[in-house]
Amino acid sequence: MKRADMVRYGAEQLFNAENAIELALCQSATLISELSRMRMESRMSAVVGQDVLDSAADVIIKLTAARRAMVLTHEHLNGVKVQIGCGAVATGDDVLKPPKTVEAPQPQGLPVAS
């Protein structure tokens, strides 16, 4: 397998894993939201299902940690791509990425009043 093909295939697998974690976050947040909404609509005490809400919130925390680890994995794979001699390789869709560095705004002088 050519290195560029390897990078493309690896990137595809990475995107699939990233999207799976993101979808799990979305679904878990929806679960919490809907359970809370149903409890309120049925006029049940907030005591009912608190343990469920606690464990579901723990899932969100753990999925957020998994997402953070996947972002770090993405960064490390970019380093591997450079190590094996591959430059930019076009993959995936047109997902927008934030700029690597943000330029600090230049200080402006005070306007002179006349």
C-alpha positions in Angstrom: 0.0 0.0 0.0 1.4 3.4 -0.9 2.0 5.9 1.9 -0.5 8.4 0.5 -3.2 5.6 0.4 -2.2 4.6 3.9 -2.7 8.2 5.1 -6.1 8.5 3.4 -7.3 5.2 4.8 -6.0 6.1 8.3 -7.7 9.5 8.0 -11.0 7.8 7.0 -10.8 5.5 10.1 -10.0 8.5 12.3 -12.9 10.5 11.0 -15.2 7.5 11.6 -14.0 7.2 15.2 -14.4 11.0 15.8 -17.9 11.0 14.4 -18.9 7.9 16.5 -17.8 9.7 19.7 -19.6 12.9 18.6 -22.8 11.1 17.8 -22.6 9.3 21.1 -22.3 12.7 22.8 -25.3 14.0 20.9 -27.4 11.0 21.7 -26.5 11.0 25.4 -27.3 14.7 25.7 -30.7 14.0 24.0 -31.3 11.2 26.5 -30.7 13.5 29.5 -32.8 16.2 28.0 -35.7 13.9 27.2 -35.7 12.2 30.5 -35.7 15.5 32.3 -38.5 16.8 30.1 -40.6 13.7 30.6 -40.1 13.9 34.4 -41.3 17.6 34.4 -44.2 16.9 32.1 -45.4 14.1 34.3 -45.0 16.3 37.3 -42.9 13.8 39.2 -40.6 14.9 42.0 -37.0 15.7 41.0 -36.0 12.9 43.4 -37.3 10.4 40.9 -34.6 9.2 38.6 -31.8 11.3 40.1 -29.5 8.2 40.0 -30.3 7.8 36.3 -29.4 11.5 35.6 -26.2 11.2 37.6 -25.0 8.1 35.6 -26.0 9.7 32.3 -24.1 12.8 33.2 -21.1 10.7 34.0 -21.4 9.2 30.5 -21.2 12.7 29.0 -18.1 13.4 31.1 -16.4 10.2 29.9 -17.4 10.8 26.2 -16.0 14.3 26.5 -12.7 12.9 27.7 -12.8 10.3 24.8 -13.4 13.2 22.4 -10.4 15.1 23.9 -8.2 12.0 23.5 -9.4 11.6 19.9 -8.5 15.2 19.1 -5.0 14.5 20.6 -4.8 11.3 18.5 -5.6 13.4 15.4 -2.8 15.8 16.2 -0.3 12.9 16.8 -1.3 11.3 13.5 -0.6 14.5 11.7 2.9 14.2 13.1 3.2 10.7 11.9 2.1 11.8 8.4 5.1 14.2 8.3 7.5 11.6 9.7 6.7 9.1 6.9 7.1 11.9 4.3 3.6 12.6 3.3 2.5 16.2 3.0 -1.1 17.4 2.7 -3.4 14.6 1.6 -6.9 15.5 0.5 -9.5 13.4 2.4 -13.1 13.6 3.6 -15.5 16.4 3.1 -15.1 20.2 3.5 -15.0 20.3 7.3 -13.7 23.6 8.5 -10.8 23.6 10.8 -9.7 26.5 13.1 -6.5 28.2 12.2 -3.3 26.8 13.8 -2.3 30.2 15.2 -4.3 33.3 15.8 -2.6 36.6 15.2 -2.8 39.1 18.1 -4.6 42.3 17.1 -2.2 45.2 16.6 -2.5 48.0 19.2 -4.2 51.1 17.9 -3.3 54.6 18.9 -5.7 56.9 20.6 -7.6 59.2 18.2 -6.7 62.9 18.5 -9.7 65.2 19.3 -9.7 68.6 17.6 
